[in-house]
Amino acid sequence: MESKLVQGQTTPPEYLPLPSLECIEVPKIFDWVLKVTQIVDESTVDPMSCLPLPTSFRIEVRVVDVDCEEKVGSTRENVVVTVGGTPVTLQRVVMRKFGTYEVTIIDTSVIPNVVHCKYTKNFVRFEKVLLCAPPGTVIDCHIVPDATRIEFLDIVNNTFVNVDIVICQSIQVKANVKMMVEAELCQPRAEIPIPENPCVVTFPQQCPDVFPGAPYPFPG
């Protein structure tokens, strides 16, 4: 049997067979989309902590947390679409977006400005997405933080705060599958030692011309 040195192997070398067919189980991605969802949400100013409002104020908002998932208990409906002139059967998947944002009302009638009050608001939205999601697959949805943002729109009658939330979702359809691949066994690499500071003994600078002085060596 032909053999070869495994890359990165340490001395003494071990020789292993060349790549052979192996059966492995791995997650396969059946579909993957990036989907942007825009939500306009309204909250009511907390009357206990915020009212009455100051004579002059501004409002700041931020997303506290946000997540996405396939709606529990929903049914994936088959939908036939045409892609490149070919009919393709996809599944209509119901996705659920949910999260919390924080509203901060800042009193600008005083200098320096101070926080007048804060409160949080939960939100949830549902939408349908066409995916290649046959039976046996699972939906893996993640929020892309850098592309998710919130913006204050306006306040109506000093009571209702409207915000615009843009959510970017990475939606993958996955299932574990068994695959036949050509592979070779791996070997661990050599350990890289942690550098250590050397232990060095030093002595104070001496004055040999003064001490022990001449004559040297001393006379017997």
C-alpha positions as CSV (number, residue, x, y, z in Angstrom):
1,M,0.0,0.0,0.0
2,E,1.4,3.4,-1.0
3,S,1.9,5.8,1.9
4,K,3.0,9.4,2.5
5,L,4.3,11.7,5.2
6,V,1.4,13.5,6.8
7,Q,1.9,17.3,6.6
8,G,2.8,19.0,9.8
9,Q,3.9,15.7,11.4
10,T,6.6,15.6,14.0
11,T,9.7,13.4,14.3
12,P,9.7,10.4,14.2
13,P,7.3,10.4,11.3
14,E,4.3,8.1,10.9
15,Y,3.2,7.1,7.5
16,L,-0.5,6.8,6.7
17,P,-2.4,5.5,3.7
18,L,-3.2,7.9,0.9
19,P,-6.8,9.4,1.0
20,S,-9.5,6.8,0.9
21,L,-13.3,7.0,0.8
22,E,-15.0,7.8,4.1
23,C,-18.6,8.1,5.1
24,I,-19.2,11.2,7.3
25,E,-22.2,13.0,8.7
26,V,-22.3,16.8,8.3
27,P,-24.9,19.6,8.3
28,K,-25.9,20.5,4.7
29,I,-27.3,23.9,3.8
30,F,-30.4,23.5,1.6
31,D,-31.0,27.3,1.3
32,W,-29.6,30.5,2.6
33,V,-31.0,34.1,2.3
34,L,-30.4,37.5,3.8
35,K,-33.7,39.2,4.4
36,V,-34.3,42.7,5.6
37,T,-37.5,43.5,7.5
38,Q,-38.7,47.0,8.3
39,I,-41.0,47.4,11.3
40,V,-42.7,50.7,12.3
41,D,-43.7,50.2,16.0
42,E,-45.5,52.5,18.4
43,S,-45.2,52.7,22.2
44,T,-47.0,54.6,24.8
45,V,-45.0,56.9,27.0
46,D,-44.9,55.4,30.5
47,P,-47.3,57.6,32.5
48,M,-45.8,56.6,35.9
49,S,-42.2,57.6,35.2
50,C,-42.4,60.0,32.3
51,L,-45.5,62.2,32.8
52,P,-45.6,65.2,32.9
53,L,-43.1,65.7,30.1
54,P,-40.6,68.5,30.4
55,T,-41.2,71.7,28.3
56,S,-38.3,70.8,26.0
57,F,-37.0,67.3,25.4
58,R,-35.5,64.9,22.8
59,I,-36.0,61.2,22.4
60,E,-33.3,58.6,21.9
61,V,-34.0,54.9,21.1
62,R,-31.9,51.7,21.0
63,V,-32.4,48.0,20.4
64,V,-31.9,46.0,23.6
65,D,-32.3,42.6,22.0
66,V,-33.8,41.0,18.9
67,D,-34.1,37.5,17.6
68,C,-35.8,35.5,14.9
69,E,-37.1,31.9,14.4
70,E,-39.6,29.8,12.5
71,K,-43.1,30.2,14.0
72,V,-43.8,27.3,16.3
73,G,-46.6,25.1,15.1
74,S,-46.7,26.7,11.6
75,T,-47.2,24.7,8.5
76,R,-44.8,24.9,5.5
77,E,-47.0,25.2,2.4
78,N,-45.6,24.2,-1.0
79,V,-45.4,26.9,-3.6
80,V,-44.4,26.3,-7.2
81,V,-42.3,29.2,-8.7
82,T,-40.4,29.5,-12.0
83,V,-36.7,30.0,-11.7
84,G,-34.8,30.3,-15.0
85,G,-37.7,29.0,-16.9
86,T,-37.9,25.8,-14.7
87,P,-40.8,25.1,-12.3
88,V,-39.4,24.7,-8.7
89,T,-41.3,23.7,-5.6
90,L,-40.4,25.8,-2.6
91,Q,-41.9,26.1,0.9
92,R,-43.6,29.1,2.4
93,V,-42.1,29.4,5.9
94,V,-43.6,31.6,8.6
95,M,-40.9,33.5,10.4
96,R,-41.2,35.3,13.7
97,K,-39.2,38.4,14.7
98,F,-39.3,39.6,18.2
99,G,-37.3,41.8,20.5
100,T,-37.1,44.8,22.9
101,Y,-36.1,48.4,22.4
102,E,-35.6,51.2,24.9
103,V,-36.9,54.7,24.8
104,T,-35.1,57.5,26.6
105,I,-36.6,60.9,27.1
106,I,-33.9,63.6,27.7
107,D,-34.8,66.9,29.3
108,T,-33.2,69.7,27.2
109,S,-34.8,72.5,29.2
110,V,-31.8,72.4,31.6
111,I,-28.1,72.6,31.0
112,P,-26.5,70.1,31.1
113,N,-29.3,68.0,29.7
114,V,-30.5,65.2,32.0
115,V,-32.4,61.9,31.5
116,H,-36.0,62.5,32.3
117,C,-37.1,58.8,32.1
118,K,-36.6,55.5,30.4
119,Y,-38.9,52.6,29.5
120,T,-38.8,49.5,27.3
121,K,-41.2,48.1,24.7
122,N,-41.5,44.6,23.4
123,F,-42.3,44.0,19.7
124,V,-43.1,40.9,17.5
125,R,-43.8,40.6,13.8
126,F,-44.5,37.6,11.5
127,E,-43.8,37.3,7.8
128,K,-43.6,34.6,5.2
129,V,-40.5,33.6,3.3
130,L,-40.1,31.3,0.3
131,L,-37.3,28.8,1.0
132,C,-36.1,25.4,-0.1
133,A,-37.2,23.8,3.2
134,P,-38.4,20.2,2.6
135,P,-39.6,17.9,5.4
136,G,-36.7,17.0,7.7
137,T,-35.0,20.3,7.5
138,V,-34.7,23.0,10.3
139,I,-34.6,26.7,10.0
140,D,-31.6,28.4,11.5
141,C,-32.2,32.2,11.8
142,H,-29.6,34.7,13.1
143,I,-29.7,38.5,13.4
144,V,-26.9,40.4,11.7
145,P,-26.1,43.0,14.4
146,D,-24.2,45.5,12.2
147,A,-27.1,45.8,9.8
148,T,-29.9,46.0,12.4
149,R,-30.8,49.5,13.5
150,I,-33.6,51.6,15.0
151,E,-34.6,55.2,14.5
152,F,-36.9,57.6,16.3
153,L,-39.7,58.9,14.0
154,D,-42.0,61.1,16.0
155,I,-44.1,61.5,19.1
156,V,-47.9,62.0,18.7
157,N,-49.8,64.1,21.3
158,N,-46.9,63.7,23.7
159,T,-48.1,60.2,24.3
160,F,-47.3,57.8,21.4
161,V,-43.6,57.3,20.3
162,N,-43.1,55.9,16.8
163,V,-39.9,54.2,15.8
164,D,-38.6,52.5,12.7
165,I,-36.7,49.2,13.2
166,V,-34.7,47.6,10.4
167,I,-33.8,44.0,11.0
168,C,-31.3,42.0,8.9
169,Q,-31.7,38.3,9.2
170,S,-29.5,35.4,8.0
171,I,-31.9,32.5,7.4
172,Q,-30.4,29.1,6.6
173,V,-32.2,25.8,6.0
174,K,-30.2,22.9,7.4
175,A,-30.3,19.1,7.9
176,N,-27.7,16.5,8.8
177,V,-26.7,14.3,5.8
178,K,-24.3,11.4,5.3
179,M,-21.7,12.0,2.6
180,M,-19.1,9.8,1.0
181,V,-15.8,11.8,0.7
182,E,-12.2,11.2,-0.2
183,A,-10.2,12.0,3.0
184,E,-7.2,11.1,5.0
185,L,-6.7,11.0,8.8
186,C,-5.3,14.0,10.6
187,Q,-2.4,14.0,13.0
188,P,-1.8,16.6,15.8
189,R,0.9,19.2,15.1
190,A,3.9,19.7,17.3
191,E,3.3,21.6,20.5
192,I,4.7,25.2,20.5
193,P,6.3,25.8,23.9
194,I,5.4,29.0,25.8
195,P,8.4,31.4,25.8
196,E,9.9,31.7,29.3
197,N,11.9,34.6,30.7
198,P,15.5,33.5,31.3
199,C,16.7,33.5,34.9
200,V,19.9,35.7,34.9
201,V,22.0,36.5,38.0
202,T,23.6,40.0,37.9
203,F,26.1,41.6,40.2
204,P,26.7,45.3,40.9
205,Q,29.4,47.1,38.9
206,Q,32.8,46.8,40.5
207,C,35.8,49.1,40.7
208,P,38.8,46.8,40.1
209,D,41.3,49.7,39.9
210,V,40.5,50.7,43.4
211,F,39.7,47.3,45.0
212,P,41.2,44.9,45.3
213,G,43.8,47.1,43.6
214,A,47.5,46.4,42.7
215,P,49.6,44.3,43.1
216,Y,47.4,41.4,41.8
217,P,47.6,38.6,42.4
218,F,48.5,39.3,46.0
219,P,52.1,38.4,47.0
220,G,52.5,35.1,48.9
